[in-house]
């Protein structure tokens, strides 16, 4: 089951998602995000980034298993939007 996974697209997916999430929550909307979370005790940033990275790996592998080896473009887009 995992032998058919193409590792390079998985790495690209995980890194791009991780970097875009970092830009989104740290550079673009840091003040708004911090203001909304002011009542909660902030977590350690390393724990937040590590858990986000692990969850992106799990979601990328699950989506890759769902799509298969060579999906058609529109079926992959449709599954991605669901």
C-alpha positions as CSV (number, residue, x, y, z in Angstrom):
1,X,0.0,0.0,0.0
2,X,2.7,2.5,0.9
3,X,5.1,1.1,-1.7
4,X,3.3,3.0,-4.5
5,X,3.7,6.4,-2.9
6,X,5.8,8.9,-4.7
7,X,7.9,10.6,-2.1
8,X,9.0,13.7,-3.9
9,X,5.4,15.1,-4.4
10,X,4.6,14.3,-0.8
11,X,7.6,16.3,0.4
12,X,6.7,19.2,-1.9
13,X,3.2,19.2,-0.6
14,X,4.1,19.0,3.0
15,X,6.8,21.8,2.8
16,X,4.6,24.1,0.7
17,X,1.7,23.7,3.1
18,X,3.9,24.2,6.1
19,X,5.6,27.3,4.6
20,X,2.3,28.8,3.5
21,X,0.8,28.2,7.0
22,X,3.8,29.8,8.6
23,X,3.5,32.9,6.4
24,X,-0.3,33.1,7.0
25,X,-0.2,32.8,10.8
26,X,3.1,34.6,11.5
27,X,3.7,37.3,8.9
28,X,0.3,38.2,7.5
29,X,-2.2,37.9,10.3
30,X,-0.1,37.6,13.5
31,X,-1.7,40.5,15.3
32,X,-5.3,39.4,14.5
33,X,-4.6,35.8,15.4
34,X,-2.9,36.9,18.7
35,X,-5.8,39.2,19.5
36,X,-8.3,36.4,19.0
37,X,-6.3,33.9,21.2
38,X,-5.6,36.4,24.0
39,X,-7.7,34.5,26.6
40,X,-5.9,31.2,25.9
41,X,-2.5,30.3,27.3
42,X,-0.1,30.3,24.3
43,X,1.6,27.0,23.4
44,X,5.3,26.7,22.8
45,X,6.0,27.6,19.1
46,X,8.1,24.4,18.5
47,X,5.2,22.2,19.7
48,X,2.7,24.1,17.4
49,X,5.0,23.8,14.3
50,X,5.9,20.2,15.0
51,X,2.2,19.2,15.4
52,X,1.3,21.1,12.2
53,X,4.1,19.4,10.3
54,X,3.1,16.0,11.4
55,X,-0.6,16.6,10.5
56,X,0.4,17.9,7.1
57,X,2.4,14.7,6.5
58,X,-0.6,12.6,7.5
59,X,-3.0,14.5,5.3
60,X,-0.6,14.4,2.3
61,X,-0.1,10.7,2.6
62,X,-3.9,10.1,3.0
63,X,-4.6,12.2,-0.1
64,X,-1.9,10.4,-2.1
65,X,-3.4,7.1,-1.1
66,X,-6.8,8.3,-2.1
67,X,-5.7,9.5,-5.5
68,X,-3.6,6.6,-6.5
69,X,-0.5,6.6,-8.8
70,X,-1.6,8.6,-11.9
71,X,-4.9,10.4,-11.3
72,X,-6.5,12.5,-14.0
73,X,-6.2,16.2,-13.3
74,X,-9.9,16.9,-12.9
75,X,-10.6,14.0,-10.7
76,X,-7.7,15.1,-8.4
77,X,-9.0,18.7,-8.3
78,X,-12.5,17.4,-7.5
79,X,-11.3,15.2,-4.7
80,X,-9.1,18.1,-3.4
81,X,-12.1,20.4,-3.3
82,X,-14.2,17.9,-1.4
